[in-house]
């Protein structure tokens, strides 16, 4: 195998976003080590690469240290939907803190560049709208979402402290709502919720009348943004998301119209600390990375619905 190949470590590589990144790097002819503990990752997501000479799969939990020789670390490991990160909130916080600490230690030891998949959740329930990277956030430090929100905030802190203390090469992406094939059907995220409910013929569940807004980025667009950030010279944090803003009810209507226009809505109260607005300012990504999303929600829903339809058929 040529020594010039870039060796990529992807933590959470069998997950929704991670597996799409695996695909892109493998298709680009690079070497990929996929690290996953399969809490939310699925071996089926990366099955097509198992046995490939440039691909390696390791079952490992990032809260435990590991020694590997790599050039780049794409640190994506952490449950990202409320259903999963609230299942064991202490483990979620440990994954963000200890996992990032371990990966930064590895990066420092081998001289690798590390990209942290942070999140728009660092902005909390924002008092500034839309959210630029300069906004410092409004997070409830003791709320039910804080294991994830504060976990990612300390992960960002660690990255920048490693950069200041040790000169570590870091890249920080703040990822906004992402959707697409390979989302888990039971992850509690709004896109998968609506699609699964509609395919089963159930009423679509809205919270607070569905007046909250979100911005939905198709997974292919997100992966392109991550690759540009890793390859570029800008450290970040950089917002990676689609600035087209939709109310949750508008999303529900788009899904319903594509699957079963006769379905009804049912309304429940808003969950604790659920942000009312979420929309990225992507001027920095556009200027520094030359990145803008290209897939509108109406188009991205088609392959996503097709994926869940096939999943239910199986």
WOUR-V479805 format. One record per backbone hydrogen bond with DSSP energy under -1.0 kcal/mol. NH is the residue of the N-H (numbers start at 1). CO is the residue of the C=O. If there is no record, write none. Layout:
[[NH/CO] [NH/CO]]
This chain:
[[5/2] [8/31] [9/72] [10/33] [11/74] [12/35] [13/10] [13/35] [15/12] [19/15] [21/17] [22/18] [23/19] [24/20] [25/21] [26/22] [27/23] [28/24] [29/26] [30/25] [31/6] [32/54] [33/8] [34/56] [35/10] [36/58] [42/14] [45/42] [46/43] [49/46] [52/49] [55/52] [56/32] [58/34] [60/36] [64/61] [71/7] [72/7] [73/113] [74/9] [75/115] [76/11] [76/74] [85/81] [86/82] [92/88] [93/89] [94/90] [95/91] [96/92] [97/93] [98/94] [99/94] [101/97] [102/98] [103/99] [104/100] [105/101] [106/102] [107/103] [108/104] [109/105] [110/106] [111/107] [112/107] [113/71] [114/169] [115/73] [116/171] [117/75] [118/116] [118/173] [120/175] [122/119] [123/120] [124/121] [125/138] [126/124] [131/279] [135/132] [138/123] [143/140] [146/143] [148/145] [149/145] [150/146] [152/148] [153/149] [154/150] [155/151] [156/152] [157/153] [158/154] [159/155] [160/156] [161/157] [162/158] [163/159] [164/160] [165/161] [166/162] [167/163] [168/162] [171/114] [172/235] [173/116] [174/238] [175/118] [176/240] [179/217] [183/180] [187/184] [193/189] [194/190] [195/191] [196/192] [197/193] [198/194] [199/195] [200/196] [202/197] [204/264] [206/266] [208/268] [210/207] [213/276] [214/246] [217/177] [219/179] [222/218] [223/219] [224/220] [225/221] [226/222] [227/223] [228/224] [229/225] [230/226] [231/227] [232/228] [238/172] [240/174] [246/214] [248/212] [249/210] [251/247] [252/248] [253/249] [254/250] [255/251] [256/252] [257/253] [258/254] [259/255] [260/256] [263/260] [266/204] [268/206] [274/271] [281/131] [286/282] [287/283] [288/284] [289/285] [291/285] [299/296] [300/296] [301/297] [304/300] [305/301] [306/302] [307/303] [308/304] [309/305] [310/306] [311/307] [312/308] [313/309] [314/310]]
